[in-house]
Amino acid sequence: MDDHHNKGKPPKKYSEIFRALADFTQMGFTIAASVLVGVLLGQYLDDKFGTEPWFLLVFSILGVGAGIKSLFNIAKDRED
C-alpha cells in the first residue's frame, strides 16, 4: 500500500525488536561490568592490604548493588 513512503526504513516492528534487544544488551553489560569492577577492586585491595577476603566481599556486594541501581535507572529512562 504505502511501501514507497517507507523505502530504506525497516518496518516499525523491527525497530521495536532492535530497541528491546539493545536494552537487554545494555542491561547485561551494565550488570556484568559493575560486578566485575567490584570484584577486581576488592581483589586488588585485599592483595595490597592483606585483608583477604573482606574487600572482595564488600566490593562484590557493592558491585551487585550498583548493577541493580543501574537497571532501575535504565528502566526509568525508558519510561520518559
N, C-alpha and C positions, 0 to 999 in steps of 0.2 A: 504494500500500500504506500507508505511513506518512506520506502527504503532509500530513495535518492536524497533525503534530508539527513540521513544518518551515515553517509559514506565516511569511512575512516574511523568511525566511533564504534566501540563494541556495544552490544546490546546492554541495556540497563542491568539486567540480571547478572551479567558477567562482572560488571564493575562492582556490584554489591558483594559478589563472591570474593573478588580480589581484595576488596576492602576488609572483609571479615578475615580472610587469610592473613593479610598484613597485620591486623590487630592481634590475632592469635600468635603470630610470629614475634611481634614486638613484646607481647606478654611473656612468652617463653624465654626470649633473650634477656629481658629485664630481670626475671627471677633468677636465671642461671648466673648472670653477671653479678647480681647483688650477693648471692650466696658465695660465689667464687671469690669475690673481693674480700668478704668477711673471713672466709677460711684462710686465704693466703695471708691476710694481715694478721690473723690470730696466730698462725704458724710462725710467721716472722717474729712477732713479739715474744712468743714462747721461746724460740731459739735464742733471741737476744737476751732475755732476762732469766731464762731457765725456769720458767713457771709452768711447764707443760702439765696438763692440758688446759689450763684456766683461760688464757686469752683465746685459744682456739674455740672453746665452748661459748664464751661470751660473744665473740665477734661472729661466730656462725649463727647464733640466735639473732643478733642484730642484723645480719645479712638477710635472714629469712624475713624478719620484720620489715626491713626496708623494701624487700621484694613485694611483700603483700601490700604495703602502703602505696607502692608504685602502681600496682594493679588497680587499686581504688582510684588513684589519680587518673590513670588511663581511661577507666570506665566513666569517671566524671567528665573528662574532656570530651568523650564521645557523645554524651548526653546533650551537651551545649550546642 
